[in-house]
Amino acid sequence: MECLMNILHFSIFEDLMTCTKIFLWKYPRAIALITIIASIGVLLKTRSRKQPPGPWGWPFIGHLKYFKDKYYIGLFRLKDRYGDVYKLRLGSQEFIVVCSLESILEALVGSGKAYCGRPDILSYNILYKGGRQRGVDTADFHEMLKIKRSFIDASFDAYCSNIETIEDKITIEVLEVMDCFLEKSEPIDPFFMLEASCLNITMMLVFGERLDPRKKITSDLLTIFHERSLLKAFTPDDYIPLLKAFKTDDHVDYIKAITSRQIENQSKLINLHKDTYDPSKLRDMVDHLLLFIECGQDLSLLNKDDMDYLLLDLVNYGYEAISVLVTWLIGYMAANPNIQVKVQEEIDSVVERDRPPSLRDHPFLPYTTAVILETQRMASVFPFLIPHVVTENRILQGYSIKTGTTVLFHIWSLHHDTRYWKNPMKFNPNRFLNEDKDLEIPDYYMPYGAGLRQCAGESLAEIELFLFFTTIMQQLTFTAEQSPLILEPEFDFLIRPKPFRVSVTER
Ligand code: HEM
């Protein structure tokens, strides 16, 4: 039987082979055509299966039309059509936009270093003499950046664990800014006073120096940092050669000139530190840095330019988002008087009126903390993480992502997604409290990012926001100049509230 089957099989197989040979010999062109069509079909099928979806883009400019004004909203809406991971293009640069918790965690936490690069763009490179690798947020995740980040972590840990020192430095500034608020008899726009005050906190932490907020030196410094941040903001100009041509050399020269002026000023402060430095009494981050270099094996890696830019970046990062967030907090309190009263009542029940709030009060102020968290969620001052670049081919949520792709992690989308939040556009601090009125912070709350490039100043930021908000709320009440106060966002490199005015009264 088996033998018969073999014979049958063999003869069928032989017939088939003969037919194929005749066909191939008689119709070579038809065969070539069928092969090409089949290959294209297979190729298209694999591509469409593996590539993230996305809208059709124009040649040369790609999806430029989606990057206008508050483009985080437009990109948020595209998610409904194309899903949580979708593809866009600017010039020849491919981007993916990543929106859901699962996809963000898969990339940032599950894939180690693969998503940790930064774009190699002109704007980043002109900010640092010697190129973008000299910066912190603009550098790839190489040895040098790891050293810088471990310095920042060690030094912030030392600072933040010494509660009295950090509280003193922050509270002095908050009391001063409250005096400035009260000096005015008319309604105020709080932002500029807060900006100068937050700059002073960071200057104190980094250099041990505070500036007079009323003097020109403060406004000059704020201009330098603001201009540098604007250049770091994501802009299509960096990716489309046609638009790059419009970038004037004058502006580049201006940025370089103001940066080197600040580096010169910093150098004077660093030299003063070197003369008076005592490793047993560390006064600020410059002292920490001198000790770090003295103790470590990494002396040859950190040269003078790296130190200069590290300190410059730290001051720059340290004040901007905080001052914008405290402005949002004041705005939300003036817009929601009932919530303001609840915060004040909670603070009064925990903190005696003759002392300012302390970090030790934090566990007993869950509602007040929930207000800070809700403000960070609603405002999402960083609507996207700083653009990441993929450094190894990867699969993300089943899509293949090529090395060199730029990734926009859409934090605003995560914070306003109805899958995670009920009525996401409503200001409701209770969403961070459980039935027992204890704080509960879900995984899909991520204002500082996640993984290896997560914000280096998160612990400091939390401390500053808490002390600023509780001290102000203990002493002052904010009332909207016009009721109801509608807070409108505007977006440059951060989402900030459009200027608004509030009356300030002492409690
Ligand atoms: C509430 C205030 C703050 C918020 C919401 C915030 C948020 C962020 C976010 C979203 C990133 C990008 C993370 C990524 O690309 O994956 C970042 C990066 C960074 N932040 Fe913050 N930040 C705040 C305050 C601070 C402070 C006070 C400092 C330090 C003085 C700081 C230092 C940094 C640095 C150095 C980076 C770059 C990290 C890197 O590229 O490796 N931030 N921050």
Boltz pocket constraint, residues with backbone or C-beta under 6 A from the ligand:
constraints:
  - pocket:
      binder: B
      contacts: [[A, 136], [A, 137], [A, 138], [A, 139], [A, 313], [A, 314], [A, 315], [A, 317], [A, 318], [A, 319], [A, 321], [A, 322], [A, 325], [A, 381], [A, 382], [A, 384], [A, 385], [A, 386], [A, 387], [A, 446], [A, 447], [A, 448], [A, 449], [A, 450], [A, 452], [A, 453], [A, 454], [A, 455], [A, 456], [A, 457], [A, 458], [A, 460], [A, 461], [A, 462]]
      max_distance: 6.0
